[in-house]
Amino acid sequence: MMHTAVGWHVEMEFREDDRHTEAVALLRLPDGSEVRAHGHASRHRTDVNQPRVGEEIAGARALNELAMRLLTKAHDEIDQASGRTSHPIHV
């Protein structure tokens, strides 16, 4: 049996100010399609300003959404190939 190595690269971009961090995750798949997702974090006014923590939270939320979008994409492709509605894919 022959194994094929496949790699994916996720790009993350952040926009932030003193209180909010927005993250965008982008995954380009080998077939040329793209899956994009967003995440957000807000700092409470009494919390210490820690930009990296905001990035980690917003980034994790964007990656979580990216995972869900990827599962939905796979589910839709299974349905298209089979011509029927398949069972939901769970994390």
C-alpha positions as CSV (number, residue, x, y, z in Angstrom):
1,M,0.0,0.0,0.0
2,M,1.3,3.4,-1.0
3,H,0.9,6.4,1.4
4,T,0.6,10.0,0.1
5,A,1.7,12.9,2.2
6,V,-0.6,15.9,2.2
7,G,-0.1,19.1,4.0
8,W,-2.3,22.0,4.8
9,H,-1.3,25.5,5.9
10,V,-3.7,27.7,7.8
11,E,-3.1,31.5,7.7
12,M,-4.2,33.6,10.7
13,E,-4.5,37.3,10.6
14,F,-5.4,39.6,13.6
15,R,-6.8,43.0,14.0
16,E,-6.8,44.5,17.4
17,D,-7.2,47.6,19.5
18,D,-6.9,48.0,23.3
19,R,-10.1,46.1,24.0
20,H,-10.9,43.8,21.0
21,T,-9.1,41.2,18.9
22,E,-10.5,39.9,15.6
23,A,-9.0,36.8,14.0
24,V,-9.4,35.4,10.5
25,A,-8.3,31.9,9.7
26,L,-7.9,30.8,6.1
27,L,-7.3,27.3,4.9
28,R,-6.5,26.7,1.2
29,L,-7.1,23.1,0.2
30,P,-5.2,21.3,-2.5
31,D,-8.2,21.4,-4.8
32,G,-8.1,25.2,-4.8
33,S,-11.0,25.7,-2.6
34,E,-10.8,27.9,0.5
35,V,-12.4,27.7,3.9
36,R,-12.5,31.0,6.0
37,A,-13.6,31.6,9.6
38,H,-13.6,34.3,12.2
39,G,-13.0,34.6,15.9
40,H,-13.4,37.5,18.4
41,A,-12.1,38.3,21.9
42,S,-12.9,41.2,24.2
43,R,-10.9,42.4,27.1
44,H,-12.8,43.4,30.2
45,R,-11.9,47.0,31.2
46,T,-10.5,45.8,34.5
47,D,-8.2,43.1,33.0
48,V,-4.5,43.7,32.2
49,N,-3.9,44.5,28.6
50,Q,-2.3,41.2,27.2
51,P,-2.5,41.3,23.4
52,R,-1.2,37.8,23.0
53,V,-4.0,36.4,25.2
54,G,-6.6,38.1,23.0
55,E,-4.9,36.6,19.9
56,E,-4.9,33.2,21.5
57,I,-8.6,33.4,22.4
58,A,-9.7,34.9,19.1
59,G,-7.5,32.5,17.2
60,A,-8.8,29.5,19.0
61,R,-12.4,30.6,18.2
62,A,-11.5,31.1,14.6
63,L,-9.9,27.7,14.4
64,N,-12.9,26.1,16.1
65,E,-15.2,27.7,13.5
66,L,-12.8,26.6,10.7
67,A,-13.1,23.0,12.0
68,M,-16.9,23.2,11.9
69,R,-16.9,24.7,8.4
70,L,-14.6,21.9,7.2
71,L,-16.8,19.2,8.7
72,T,-19.8,20.8,7.0
73,K,-17.9,20.9,3.7
74,A,-17.0,17.2,4.0
75,H,-20.5,16.3,4.9
76,D,-21.9,18.1,1.9
77,E,-19.4,16.4,-0.4
78,I,-20.3,13.0,1.0
79,D,-24.0,13.7,0.3
80,Q,-23.3,14.9,-3.2
81,A,-21.2,11.8,-4.0
82,S,-23.7,9.4,-2.5
83,G,-26.9,11.1,-3.7
84,R,-28.4,10.9,-0.2
85,T,-28.3,12.6,3.1
86,S,-25.7,11.1,5.4
87,H,-25.6,11.0,9.1
88,P,-24.2,14.2,10.7
89,I,-20.5,14.3,11.3
90,H,-19.6,15.1,14.9
91,V,-16.4,16.5,16.4
